[in-house]
Amino acid sequence: LQVTVVADDGQGYTETTTIVPPSRAVWIPPLARHAVTIVEAAQLLTLYIDASAVPAHWTRSRMLVVSPLLRELVHALNRSHPPSAEAGLALRTLLFDEMEHAATQPLGVPMPSATGGDRRLRNLCEAVMQAPAQHATLAAWATHGGASERTLARLFRDELGTSFQRWRQQVVLAHALPMLARGVSVGRVAEASGYASESAFSAMFKSAMGVPPTRLRLQTRAQPQAGRASSIRA
């Protein structure tokens, strides 16, 4: 599941694309422009919340780790026969509390604006997103990007607030995590991510995520209904 959210950060509109692995949910705040793309077989559960009930500080989209309680609350509020007003209020209160304290995973990949961003940078970013295993340097990408390496490096800093190397790492992580969640071996994930060895991939993953990929793979597989992703919107 791929979710793209466009938001106003106070200095202009930013676009972030997130690859959502199983047992995760994406919170999309009120009035945020967004698109959901199914990139592989998946079950998607969406819960809409009245904007007037949303906590005032929930202004940014974020990816949440779905606990068993949060999963059941979303199911309960999505039933075809809605609960009574009193029961509905109790469920929403529990839902908000669980979402407030849910662990988050920063796997969003910032993208240049489709309207106001530099087209050369966006073309490059889209190409990298389509080929996460290709470990080409920025100089190599520049030969096909219509701009010099120096210009592209500046565009990454100015429009995305990061370097090409850091941005590309987020792309690799965003594509690797769903594979790990499906139970794909770390060796195969490393190969699919363009790494020559499992150890090199594991070192990068642990540095970025704080845990080795083996632990995350086992934790995710242990969760029930691992093939389901949720999108909670206002």
Secondary structure, 3 states (H helix, E strand, C coil): CEEEEEEECCCCEEEEEEECCCCEEEEECCCCEEEEECCCCCEEEEEECCHHHCCCCCCCCEEEECCHHHHHHHHHHCCCCCCCHHHHHHHHHHHHHHHHHCCECCCEEEECCCCCCCHHHHHHHHHHHHCCCCCCCHHHHHHHHCCCHHHHHHHHHHHHCCCHHHHHHHHHHHHHHHHHHCCCCHHHHHHHCCCCCHHHHHHHHHHHHCCCHHHHHHHHHCCCCCCEEEEEEC
